[in-house]
Amino acid sequence: MLGGATAVAIVAVGLWWMRGSTIESVDANDLGYVVVDDHAVELRFAVTAPRGREVHCALEALDEEFGIVGWKIIRLPASDEHTRGFTERIPTVALATTGLVNTCWVS
């Protein structure tokens, strides 16, 4: 009987921990980019985040050798929408060949 209660308690704690770790999770998906010129790339992306929470994202631009030639941290205000689309211009120090979302987090 005691073993069964312990097992139920362990499962309950595990489920509570999993829910807590996913409730604050943020997912970002790159949708496309346009190399504007030698000094900028424009990135389109979607962010799925908890409703009503401010989010920050780190965006980057890479050159043909995958070196970082541009970097930008942006703040996305809280919203009632779960998934939103954005377009951001990333300034670069050299010609970029791609733009992407490095990571996003709840603030």
N, CA, C and O of each residue as an XYZ file, in Angstrom:
428
protein
N       0.827     -1.196      0.000
C       0.000      0.000      0.000
C       0.870      1.259      0.000
O       0.605      2.205     -0.742
N       1.906      1.262      0.834
C       2.794      2.408      0.913
C       3.546      2.612     -0.399
O       3.770      3.748     -0.815
N       3.937      1.520     -1.052
C       4.629      1.606     -2.340
C       3.743      2.227     -3.408
O       4.221      3.022     -4.218
N       2.465      1.880     -3.424
C       1.521      2.444     -4.389
C       1.326      3.931     -4.174
O       1.257      4.693     -5.139
N       1.238      4.351     -2.933
C       1.085      5.778     -2.620
C       2.332      6.557     -3.030
O       2.240      7.680     -3.526
N       3.483      5.954     -2.820
C       4.738      6.592     -3.209
C       4.807      6.742     -4.726
O       5.221      7.789     -5.225
N       4.414      5.724     -5.451
C       4.423      5.777     -6.911
C       3.481      6.860     -7.426
O       3.825      7.598     -8.349
N       2.285      6.955     -6.827
C       1.328      7.990     -7.232
C       1.908      9.372     -6.946
O       1.758     10.280     -7.764
N       2.560      9.546     -5.816
C       3.154     10.835     -5.463
C       4.269     11.199     -6.446
O       4.376     12.355     -6.857
N       5.089     10.234     -6.821
C       6.177     10.485     -7.767
C       5.625     10.888     -9.125
O       6.141     11.819     -9.743
N       4.591     10.211     -9.601
C       3.969     10.555    -10.879
C       3.354     11.952    -10.810
O       3.488     12.732    -11.753
N       2.687     12.273     -9.710
C       2.064     13.593     -9.561
C       3.112     14.701     -9.579
O       2.914     15.726    -10.231
N       4.214     14.509     -8.877
C       5.286     15.505     -8.860
C       5.896     15.645    -10.248
O       6.188     16.756    -10.690
N       6.090     14.528    -10.934
C       6.635     14.573    -12.292
C       5.730     15.334    -13.242
O       6.211     16.142    -14.036
N       4.435     15.095    -13.176
C       3.488     15.809    -14.033
C       3.461     17.297    -13.707
O       3.407     18.128    -14.613
N       3.499     17.639    -12.422
C       3.517     19.029    -12.005
C       4.777     19.716    -12.525
O       4.699     20.846    -13.006
N       5.930     19.064    -12.440
C       7.185     19.631    -12.912
C       7.157     19.826    -14.425
O       7.592     20.862    -14.926
N       6.639     18.821    -15.163
C       6.564     18.931    -16.621
C       5.649     20.078    -17.032
O       5.978     20.820    -17.957
N       4.520     20.239    -16.373
C       3.590     21.321    -16.694
C       4.246     22.662    -16.425
O       4.108     23.588    -17.225
N       4.951     22.782    -15.323
C       5.625     24.029    -14.978
C       6.710     24.395    -15.957
O       6.916     25.577    -16.231
N       7.411     23.416    -16.493
C       8.504     23.718    -17.415
C       7.993     24.049    -18.810
O       8.678     24.762    -19.544
N       6.822     23.565    -19.210
C       6.296     23.859    -20.542
C       5.385     25.071    -20.559
O       5.176     25.656    -21.622
N       4.837     25.467    -19.423
C       3.908     26.592    -19.395
C       4.602     27.904    -19.765
O       3.947     28.818    -20.264
N       5.888     28.014    -19.536
C       6.655     29.211    -19.844
C       7.492     29.056    -21.119
O       8.334     29.906    -21.406
N       7.275     28.001    -21.873
C       8.119     27.763    -23.042
C       7.724     28.685    -24.204
O       6.574     29.106    -24.332
N       8.708     28.975    -25.030
C       8.533     29.817    -26.211
C       9.088     29.049    -27.405
O      10.159     28.448    -27.322
N       8.358     29.072    -28.512
C       8.809     28.414    -29.731
C       8.879     29.466    -30.836
O       7.941     30.243    -31.016
N       9.979     29.494    -31.570
C      10.145     30.436    -32.678
C      10.430     29.663    -33.955
O      11.197     28.701    -33.954
N       9.807     30.093    -35.039
C      10.003     29.458    -36.337
C      10.385     30.507    -37.370
O       9.675     31.496    -37.554
N      11.508     30.288    -38.041
C      11.921     31.165    -39.128
C      10.994     30.934    -40.318
O      10.722     29.793    -40.690
N      10.512     32.024    -40.911
C       9.610     31.921    -42.062
C      10.262     32.378    -43.358
O       9.768     32.079    -44.445
N      11.363     33.098    -43.246
C      12.051     33.562    -44.438
C      12.898     34.778    -44.143
O      12.793     35.385    -43.077
N      13.735     35.124    -45.099
C      14.597     36.294    -44.939
C      14.856     36.905    -46.311
O      14.716     36.257    -47.348
N      15.238     38.177    -46.272
C      15.628     38.889    -47.484
C      16.905     39.640    -47.150
O      16.949     40.410    -46.191
N      17.943     39.414    -47.945
C      19.177     40.189    -47.793
C      18.900     41.547    -48.429
O      18.736     41.645    -49.645
N      18.848     42.587    -47.610
C      18.518     43.930    -48.086
C      19.705     44.527    -48.837
O      19.567     45.016    -49.958
N      20.875     44.477    -48.198
C      22.112     44.975    -48.800
C      23.273     44.489    -47.934
O      23.105     43.582    -47.119
N      24.460     45.095    -48.110
C      25.633     44.686    -47.336
C      25.493     44.981    -45.843
O      26.294     44.500    -45.042
N      24.481     45.768    -45.463
C      24.380     46.232    -44.086
C      23.098     45.818    -43.378
O      22.831     46.288    -42.272
N      22.298     44.947    -43.989
C      21.048     44.548    -43.337
C      20.441     43.301    -43.968
O      20.601     43.035    -45.159
N      19.748     42.556    -43.134
C      18.931     41.434    -43.588
C      17.583     41.558    -42.868
O      17.527     41.939    -41.699
N      16.515     41.236    -43.574
C      15.179     41.313    -43.001
C      14.683     39.895    -42.739
O      14.691     39.051    -43.635
N      14.257     39.644    -41.517
C      13.859     38.302    -41.081
C      12.364     38.263    -40.782
O      11.841     39.126    -40.076
N      11.682     37.258    -41.322
C      10.277     36.990    -40.991
C      10.256     35.742    -40.124
O      10.908     34.746    -40.437
N       9.493     35.805    -39.019
C       9.431     34.672    -38.100
C       8.137     34.696    -37.308
O       7.464     35.724    -37.227
N       7.798     33.559    -36.729
C       6.615     33.433    -35.877
C       7.064     32.991    -34.494
O       7.990     32.193    -34.348
N       6.391     33.525    -33.483
C       6.693     33.176    -32.100
C       5.423     32.677    -31.433
O       4.381     33.329    -31.490
N       5.521     31.516    -30.801
C       4.435     30.962    -29.999
C       4.870     31.052    -28.549
O       5.879     30.465    -28.157
N       4.101     31.793    -27.751
C       4.487     32.062    -26.366
C       3.243     32.084    -25.481
O       2.122     32.162    -25.986
N       3.435     32.016    -24.170
C       2.288     32.112    -23.259
C       1.566     33.455    -23.444
O       2.204     34.495    -23.603
N       0.250     33.415    -23.421
C      -0.541     34.642    -23.549
C      -0.250     35.567    -22.366
O      -0.073     35.115    -21.234
N      -0.207     36.860    -22.650
C      -0.044     37.844    -21.591
C       1.365     37.960    -21.031
O       1.555     38.575    -19.982
N       2.354     37.388    -21.699
C       3.748     37.436    -21.219
C       4.640     38.113    -22.244
O       4.558     37.826    -23.439
N       5.488     39.005    -21.776
C       6.468     39.650    -22.642
C       7.560     38.641    -23.002
O       7.947     37.805    -22.185
N       8.044     38.737    -24.236
C       9.057     37.801    -24.730
C      10.218     38.601    -25.314
O      10.011     39.664    -25.901
N      11.426     38.094    -25.156
C      12.611     38.649    -25.807
C      13.161     37.579    -26.753
O      13.103     36.385    -26.460
N      13.692     38.025    -27.886
C      14.298     37.097    -28.846
C      15.658     37.628    -29.288
O      15.853     38.834    -29.437
N      16.585     36.709    -29.494
C      17.896     37.031    -30.054
C      17.871     36.612    -31.515
O      17.669     35.440    -31.833
N      18.077     37.580    -32.402
C      18.087     37.339    -33.841
C      19.519     37.454    -34.329
O      20.305     38.220    -33.771
N      19.868     36.701    -35.366
C      21.220     36.808    -35.894
C      21.237     36.687    -37.405
O      20.358     36.078    -38.016
N      22.262     37.283    -37.987
C      22.518     37.188    -39.423
C      23.868     36.508    -39.591
O      24.825     36.822    -38.884
N      23.939     35.572    -40.535
C      25.165     34.809    -40.766
C      25.679     35.043    -42.175
O      24.911     35.329    -43.094
N      27.005     34.916    -42.333
C      27.591     35.012    -43.672
C      27.701     33.608    -44.267
O      27.243     32.638    -43.664
N      28.309     33.501    -45.450
C      28.364     32.205    -46.147
C      29.197     31.160    -45.405
O      29.064     29.967    -45.677
N      30.048     31.583    -44.478
C      30.841     30.634    -43.686
C      30.226     30.408    -42.310
O      30.876     29.868    -41.416
N      28.961     30.827    -42.142
C      28.207     30.687    -40.900
C      28.766     31.526    -39.759
O      28.507     31.238    -38.591
N      29.523     32.550    -40.087
C      29.994     33.507    -39.084
C      28.897     34.520    -38.812
O      28.152     34.888    -39.720
N      28.792     34.973    -37.576
C      27.776     35.960    -37.204
C      28.232     37.337    -37.676
O      29.285     37.829    -37.270
N      27.418     37.955    -38.544
C      27.726     39.301    -39.043
C      26.692     40.330    -38.565
O      26.810     41.521    -38.856
N      25.694     39.862    -37.838
C      24.681     40.760    -37.278
C      23.965     40.086    -36.131
O      23.778     38.870    -36.128
N      23.559     40.892    -35.145
C      22.926     40.345    -33.942
C      21.996     41.404    -33.394
O      22.334     42.587    -33.392
N      20.824     40.993    -32.929
C      19.862     41.961    -32.406
C      18.978     41.270    -31.370
O      18.485     40.167    -31.604
N      18.782     41.924    -30.227
C      17.843     41.448    -29.208
C      16.603     42.329    -29.324
O      16.695     43.556    -29.315
N      15.441     41.682    -29.434
C      14.196     42.446    -29.540
C      13.258     42.085    -28.401
O      13.329     40.994    -27.836
N      12.375     43.025    -28.074
C      11.338     42.803    -27.061
C       9.996     42.728    -27.767
O       9.642     43.614    -28.545
N       9.255     41.669    -27.491
C       7.913     41.505    -28.037
C       6.937     41.727    -26.894
O       6.955     40.971    -25.923
N       6.092     42.737    -26.980
C       5.181     43.028    -25.876
C       4.201     41.888    -25.632
O       3.936     41.079    -26.521
N       3.675     41.837    -24.432
C       2.679     40.824    -24.077
C       1.471     40.946    -25.011
O       1.137     42.034    -25.480
N       0.833     39.817    -25.264
C      -0.313     39.789    -26.173
C      -1.281     38.696    -25.749
O      -0.904     37.740    -25.070
N      -2.533     38.853    -26.161
C      -3.526     37.807    -25.924
C      -3.449     36.703    -26.973
O      -4.080     35.656    -26.828
N      -2.669     36.943    -28.036
C      -2.495     35.937    -29.083
C      -1.415     34.946    -28.670
O      -0.395     35.325    -28.094
N      -1.647     33.685    -28.969
C      -0.688     32.628    -28.622
C       0.470     32.588    -29.623
O       1.623     32.406    -29.235
N       0.159     32.757    -30.908
C       1.176     32.752    -31.966
C       1.058     34.045    -32.760
O      -0.034     34.449    -33.161
N       2.216     34.693    -32.981
C       2.238     35.961    -33.719
C       3.379     35.947    -34.728
O       4.393     35.279    -34.527
N       3.201     36.690    -35.809
C       4.231     36.818    -36.826
C       4.901     38.180    -36.747
O       4.268     39.175    -36.393
N       6.192     38.217    -37.080
C       6.972     39.441    -36.999
C       7.923     39.542    -38.186
O       8.277     38.536    -38.801
N       8.326     40.762    -38.496
C       9.387     41.038    -39.450
C      10.323     42.031    -38.788
O       9.893     43.085    -38.321
N      11.608     41.691    -38.747
C      12.608     42.559    -38.121
C      13.804     42.709    -39.043
O      14.204     41.764    -39.722
N      14.365     43.899    -39.060
C      15.588     44.171    -39.814
C      16.770     44.018    -38.864
O      16.797     44.616    -37.789
N      17.748     43.208    -39.274
C      18.959     42.981    -38.480
C      20.101     43.733    -39.158
O      20.429     43.432    -40.306
N      20.715     44.704    -38.479
C      21.871     45.384    -39.070
C      23.074     44.443    -39.120
O      23.269     43.629    -38.217
N      23.876     44.557    -40.172
C      25.042     43.675    -40.329
C      26.303     44.497    -40.593
O      26.241     45.642    -41.040
N      27.446     43.876    -40.302
C      28.739     44.517    -40.554
C      29.344     44.055    -41.876
O      30.360     44.589    -42.320
N      28.716     43.062    -42.500
C      29.154     42.529    -43.793
C      27.940     41.885    -44.454
O      26.870     41.796    -43.852
N      28.112     41.442    -45.684
C      27.020     40.813    -46.413
C      26.584     39.525    -45.714
O      27.403     38.635    -45.486
N      25.315     39.425    -45.379
C      24.759     38.215    -44.770
C      24.204     37.306    -45.862
O      23.814     37.771    -46.934
N      24.173     36.019    -45.579
C      23.550     35.083    -46.505
C      22.300     34.457    -45.905
O      21.587     33.723    -46.590
N      22.024     34.738    -44.626
C      20.824     34.236    -43.979
C      20.534     35.035    -42.714
O      21.405     35.723    -42.181
N      19.307     34.932    -42.251
C      18.882     35.500    -40.974
C      18.070     34.460    -40.258
O      17.345     33.690    -40.887
N      18.185     34.427    -38.931
C      17.447     33.417    -38.159
C      17.232     33.864    -36.735
O      17.881     34.787    -36.244
N      16.296     33.181    -36.074
C      16.050     33.376    -34.649
C      16.982     32.414    -33.910
O      16.910     31.199    -34.094
N      17.858     32.975    -33.071
C      18.753     32.148    -32.273
C      17.989     31.523    -31.126
O      18.048     30.308    -30.937
N      17.263     32.335    -30.344
C      16.483     31.847    -29.211
C      15.488     32.908    -28.767
O      15.662     34.091    -29.061
N      14.453     32.488    -28.064
C      13.485     33.393    -27.458
C      13.197     32.908    -26.041
O      13.309     31.718    -25.746
N      12.823     33.845    -25.164
C      12.547     33.484    -23.779
C      11.481     34.428    -23.212
O      11.318     35.557    -23.675
N      10.765     33.937    -22.204
C       9.765     34.748    -21.501
C      10.494     35.684    -20.560
O      11.409     35.274    -19.845
N      10.088     36.937    -20.562
C      10.742     37.928    -19.712
C      10.090     37.988    -18.346
O      10.511     38.770    -17.494
